[in-house]
Amino acid sequence: MLLSFPFRILLQALVAATILFVVGVGWFAPADGVIGAQLTALRWAPIVPVVFLFVLYWAWRLIEPLQAMTFPYLGGEWNGVLRYETHDGRNGERLARLIVRHGFFTLHMRLLTEESSSRTLAISTARDPAFGDFRLYYVFEVTRIAGVGADKVYRGTAVVQIDLKKATLSGDYFTEHKSTGQIMFARKA
């Protein structure tokens, strides 16, 4: 989530929450103990940003308008199809399952077919502010299970478009074996 979060707004919100906490403790303290209460609040103030981030994380996971402002939560399982064309002109299609682990600071994907398993090596998220489109740019490593038709391990790159309304992921990829293809996934119900 924080991969695409506007950090300036986050920092301002953390500072504001900490100041409100310290001032609020002084405001509600007994009249003779305002300074002591604020000193106690200052001791506890470092906890406020941690609690704020925890609440923000769960709000992001559960509130779709917050996801539309930052980046959608993609965690879970996705089912779909992987279409490919090899450098020698062979075409094909494989059923695939995509497992996404999406945390506050991380995003990892594992794509599984009957023949191979791929994992994320590097990933970057993007949001087009003019249109609200979301994309993933990622580099992956494929390990062949059956070992037929390709080296045991190879790498590739993909650009994936995220459609929030349809709950789909779709995009194009290419590999170092000069194969290309498309992926299309729908969130598992």
C-alpha positions, 0 to 999 in steps of 0.5 A: 500500500505504501508503495503508492501512498502520498508520503507527504500526506502521511507524514502530515497526518502522523504529526497532526495525530501526535500533536492532537494527542499531546494537546488533548491530554493537556486539555483533559488533564486536571487544572493543577496537573497540565504540565505533568500530564503533557510530559506523560503524553510526550512519553507516550507520543511515540506510540501514536504513529505506530497505532496510527499506521496500524489503524491506517493499514486496516482501514486501507484493507477494508475501505475501498475509497481509501484504496482508490486514493492510494493503491488497491489491496490485491492480497488473496488468490486469483484464478485465470489464464496464461496465453503464450507465444514462443519464439518458434511460433508455438501458441498455447494457453494454460490455466493458472493460479495467482497467489498475492501477499500484499502488506503495508510495505510489500507486494509479492506474487506467485503464479502457478501452472501445471508446468511452472511456478514463478515468483516476484523478483522486483515490483513497482506500482503506479497510479495514473492520477488523471484517469485513476488507472492502476498498474503493476510493473514486475520482474519475475523468475520462473522455475519449470516443474516439468522442465520441458521446452525451456531452461529450468529457470528463466526470468521475465517482465510483465505490465499488469492493468488492475480493474477494480470494478471487475476485480480483474488483473490483465496484462502482457509479459515477455521472457528472456526466451523471447516468448510473449503472452498475456495474463488474465486473472479474476479474484477467487470468490 
